[in-house]
Amino acid sequence: MSSASPTSAAPSPSTSTATVPSWDVRRPPAAPGRVFLVTGGNAGIGYFVAEQLSATGATVVLGSRDPARAELAMASIRARVPGARLRAVRMDLADLSSLPTAVESLTRAVERLDAVVHNAGVARDERTRAETGDGHELMFGTNHLGHFALTRWLMPLLSAAPTARVVTVGSFAAKSERLDLGDLQSRQDYRPGTAYGRSKLAQMYFGMELDRRLRAAGSTVASVVVHPGGALDSLTPSRPPLHVRTTGAALRAAPAALMVQGKEAGAWSAVRAVLDPDVRGGGLWGPRVFGLRGEPRPERVWKHLADASVAARLWEASRELTGTDPVAR
């Protein structure tokens, strides 16, 4: 496979620049021998991250709650990427006690992880608050706490790679949200849209703080935060039986394509964060056009997301809620 080599170093994660290293989203660099884990790799953006990474020759592991759906996803990828190297591991981020066992099964299959893409997530429209089996609000508990704890158990595999990356997939919806550190579980004020946006913002704070703590610990692992912009099912190419886009849906969504994109394109930022050697830890990457669509580029870290004091307080709260620390000394 041909590779596209970046021509210049990525800018500082805290700044924005018009000069972005060259990158061909359709022809990412080859990565034979490397191993990548994608949580929620059986559907949505996670599926397209897995499909695109598999085209590089790497081994891609799909983390999924549902083994049957993981098998369907792997069959779909193999139909489009002949010779794709794929594995699946059963992984339920809403059940924190199950994560050590899931990672143990992964450790029996691979010797290291070159990257993990923290993509899996729950989005709910129901007005009634729901909880995980551990008693955490479902979206916060799955999207944030699940990945926080998972990173702890994956760290030995990540540390075994020369320069591994943790890529956290946030959301553009988080840009307009602010964390309520006194009500992280939305017990006092539950609104599904707000709870979702805050759960994704918590993930993004985690990704930023993780990189700071990894640097302080002298780790070779880096942490990068990305978001997919506006990614709609109606603009997403079909991958039957996982996703089928009808002609009517495509026509109705055509005007929206001026501002947003499908989930195949929504995967580009995460794929670049995994593969581009010039991407640096502590950075934020998103689509080029207003942060909503287009090829991935480095963004100025959002002002509220750059607040290290909030990130540190969230880290301590998450450590207490999960009983784990991803960068335990």
C-alpha positions, 0 to 999 in steps of 0.5 A, spaced: 500 500 500 502 506 498 503 511 504 502 518 504 508 521 508 507 528 512 511 533 510 512 538 516 511 537 524 504 538 527 503 545 530 502 545 538 496 542 541 494 549 544 494 553 537 491 553 530 495 554 524 493 554 516 499 550 515 497 542 516 501 536 514 499 533 508 494 527 509 490 523 504 484 520 508 483 515 502 490 512 503 493 512 510 500 510 511 501 502 511 502 499 518 503 492 518 505 488 524 501 494 529 495 492 533 490 497 534 483 496 539 477 500 537 472 500 542 465 500 539 468 497 533 462 494 531 457 500 529 457 507 527 464 511 527 467 505 530 466 501 525 469 506 520 475 507 524 476 499 524 475 499 517 480 504 515 485 502 520 484 494 517 486 497 510 493 499 513 495 491 514 495 492 521 491 487 526 485 491 528 481 488 535 474 490 535 471 491 542 464 490 543 458 488 548 455 483 542 459 478 539 454 477 534 454 484 532 462 484 532 462 478 527 457 481 522 462 487 522 468 483 521 465 480 515 463 487 512 470 489 513 473 483 510 468 484 504 471 490 503 478 489 505 481 482 503 486 479 507 484 484 513 487 482 520 481 482 525 479 480 532 474 481 537 474 481 544 467 482 548 467 488 552 462 491 556 464 498 558 458 499 563 460 493 567 467 495 570 468 489 574 468 485 567 474 489 564 480 486 567 477 479 564 476 482 557 483 485 557 486 478 560 483 475 554 486 480 549 493 479 552 492 472 551 491 474 543 496 480 542 503 482 546 502 489 545 497 495 543 500 500 538 493 504 540 486 504 543 481 508 540 476 510 545 470 510 541 464 506 544 458 510 547 451 510 549 446 516 547 439 516 550 433 520 548 429 517 554 427 523 559 428 517 565 435 517 568 438 510 567 444 507 571 449 502 570 450 495 574 455 499 578 450 505 580 453 510 575 448 514 570 448 510 564 452 515 559 457 518 564 458 511 567 459 508 560 462 513 555 467 516 561 468 511 567 468 505 562 474 508 558 477 511 564 477 504 568 479 500 561 485 504 560 488 502 567 487 495 565 490 496 558 496 500 560 501 494 560 499 492 553 500 500 551 507 500 555 509 494 551 509 498 544 515 503 542 510 509 542 503 507 543 497 512 543 490 513 547 485 516 542 479 519 545 473 520 541 469 526 544 464 530 541 462 537 538 456 537 542 461 537 548 463 544 546 457 548 548 457 544 555 460 545 562 461 539 567 458 540 573 463 537 578 458 537 584 453 533 580 457 528 575 452 523 575 446 528 573 442 526 579 439 533 581 438 535 574 437 530 568 436 532 561 438 526 556 442 531 551 446 535 556 448 528 560 450 526 553 454 532 552 457 532 559 459 525 558 463 526 552 466 532 555 468 528 561 472 523 556 475 529 553 478 532 559 480 525 561 484 525 554 487 531 556 489 530 563 491 523 561 497 526 557 499 530 562 500 525 567 503 520 562 508 525 560 510 527 568 511 519 569 516 519 563 511 514 559 512 513 552 504 512 551 501 519 548 494 521 549 490 525 543 483 527 543 479 527 537 472 529 535 468 527 528 464 534 527 457 533 525 456 525 523 449 523 520 447 516 519 443 519 513 450 521 510 453 515 511 455 510 506 451 503 506 454 497 510 449 492 510 446 489 514 450 494 519 447 500 516 443 501 510 442 508 507 436 508 503 435 513 496 430 517 500 434 518 506 440 520 502 436 525 498 433 528 504 440 529 507 443 532 501 442 539 503 445 538 510 452 535 506 454 542 506 455 543 513 456 536 516 458 529 514 457 521 514 460 517 519 465 514 514 468 521 514 467 522 521 472 517 523 478 520 519 480 524 525 481 518 529 484 514 524 489 520 523 491 520 530 492 513 530 497 513 524 500 520 523 507 520 526 507 527 527 501 528 531 503 529 538 500 528 545 495 533 548 492 535 542 485 536 539 483 534 532 477 535 528 474 536 521 477 542 517 470 546 515 468 549 522 469 543 526 463 540 522 466 536 516 472 535 512 479 532 512 482 532 519 486 538 522 489 540 529 484 545 533 486 550 538 484 546 544 477 549 547 478 554 552 474 550 557 477 544 555 484 547 557 482 548 564 487 543 567 484 544 574 477 542 572 481 536 569 484 534 575 478 534 579 475 530 574 480 525 574 480 524 582 473 523 582 473 518 577 479 515 580 474 514 587 468 512 583 472 506 579 477 504 584 482 505 579 488 510 576 490 509 569 497 512 571 498 508 577 505 509 580 
